[in-house]
Amino acid sequence: METQKISGISVEMLAKSTGVTRQTFYANYGSVDDLLREYLDAHLGDLKRRHEGASADDGALEARIREDVGDLLHRIDRDDSRLRAILDGQAGFSPEDRFAGIVEGFMRQDSAGRACDETLTVRAQFYGGAFIGTLRYWVLHREGLPADALAALFAGLVVRGAAAGQENEDMRA
């Protein structure tokens, strides 16, 4: 079942493979989509909790992003079919938009009303897409950068832009 797309997995197959009955599955989830939503919400909620009360200082921001992304990459199982279904674009899911919504909330909190709504939305969409792209890269390229190096590169790009990417490239040469 791990190699099968989640859209081809029935509740009956899922229940059987996990050793529960369909009734038990439905007692906890209304559908496979509900299971995926709960999985995504749990990870996004963890990021929100980590951000609450954190400093908006740019020096601390890069370190906080690096730590949060690194921690997330270490905790997520690359082979988890729920993650793959979400990243593969399971119908009804837009992880970029969901993540961007959280980032926009962070930015509103950090800007204390100093930024234009549309500007925040566009920036949040950019960071949401960049994060999900980074996560897809990490899941699909097992021989690529280790989690901590990828988290550091992502954090640098978010805070310092393209110059951070060049710095990382210079360090690898």
Stockholm file with secondary structure:
# STOCKHOLM 1.0

chainA/1-173         METQKISGISVEMLAKSTGVTRQTFYANYGSVDDLLREYLDAHLGDLKRRHEGASADDGALEARIREDVGDLLHRIDRDDSRLRAILDGQAGFSPEDRFAGIVEGFMRQDSAGRACDETLTVRAQFYGGAFIGTLRYWVLHREGLPADALAALFAGLVVRGAAAGQENEDMRA
#=GR chainA/1-173 SS CTTSCGGGCCHHHHHHHHTCCHHHHHHHCSSHHHHHHHHHHHHHHHHHHHHTTCCCCHHHHHHHHHHHHHHHHHHSCTTCHHHHHHHTTCTTCCHHHHHHHHHHHHHHHHHTTCSCHHHHHHHHHHHHHHHHHHHHHHHHCTTSSCHHHHHHHHHHHHHHTHHHHHHHHHHHC
#=GC SS_cons         CTTSCGGGCCHHHHHHHHTCCHHHHHHHCSSHHHHHHHHHHHHHHHHHHHHTTCCCCHHHHHHHHHHHHHHHHHHSCTTCHHHHHHHTTCTTCCHHHHHHHHHHHHHHHHHTTCSCHHHHHHHHHHHHHHHHHHHHHHHHCTTSSCHHHHHHHHHHHHHHTHHHHHHHHHHHC
//
